[in-house]
Amino acid sequence: MDAPIVVLTGAGVSAESGIPTFRGKEGYWTVGSREYHPQELATHAAFTRMPWDVWAWYLHRRAVCRRAEPNAAHKALARLPCDLITQNVDGLHRRAGSRPYAIHGDIDHMRCANDCCLDIFAMPEEITDPKAELRCPRCGGMARPHVLWFDESYDEPRFFLETSRRLAAQARTLIVAGTSAQTNLPWQIVTLAVRAGATVIDINIEDNPFGDVATRVIRAPAAEAIPAIVAGHLQPD
Ligand code: NAD
């Protein structure tokens, strides 16, 4: 039997589809006279203080994601027999034909802001009146984007915490692509795979902390490197 391949993707994999990462200037958003960094807006604290401004940012980002198309990296991964874990909320892996574990959620989905249930709902296609339409279908209270915010914790039912850890601990090969190593679960995934003796391949256009622990470092855009690996031009191990 082939060794299990686990792939962990981050915002860099969607950069070539035209979706900004959180590092560039395009990530900022203006509310009133103030410019907010994504790390300030993508928080439960910001949503509590100004829910409709945070929703406006998410609706804008959702529109960017829906206009974007999967690139060669998403398409190649859809052909690779692997377990795919993604930090991306843009839905591009799904649209390319993969069924990823979306550990930071999905920008096309919403859930109850008051946690009346664990259900996750597809957002309406067109939204003309956010305050009326962004409601929990179960209790009628305010809905929130189904994403993991920076001041929130991972869990299994919504964000596949245990599943990701288990897959990492069993991986023989872990491909990490387009992520800057700044979030907690990705660190755990890479650490567990390293401890298990997996071959770890870091694909990124820049040096990053995952490169320090990787068995193999590829400094190239994901849309070039991933199809090459999948095609067998670059053997994973
Ligand atoms: P990040 O923005 O912190 O870092 C992106 C990483 O991708 C960087 O290390 C950068 O060097 C690399 N990169 C940029 N272009 C690349 C390319 N063409 N090929 C390969 N690598 C490239 O992103 P992150 O580490 O994923 O963490 C930020 C969090 O913000 C994510 O977990 C996610 O939830 C959210 N986010 C999601 C999206 C999306 O869904 N597309 C976009 C922005 C942010």
Residues whose N, C-alpha, C, O or C-beta is under 5 A from the ligand:
A	BS01	NAD	G10 A11 G12 S14 A15 E16 I19 P20 T21 F22 R23 Q87 N88 V89 D90 H104 G178 T179 S180 A181 I203 N204 I205 E206 N208 A220 P221 A222
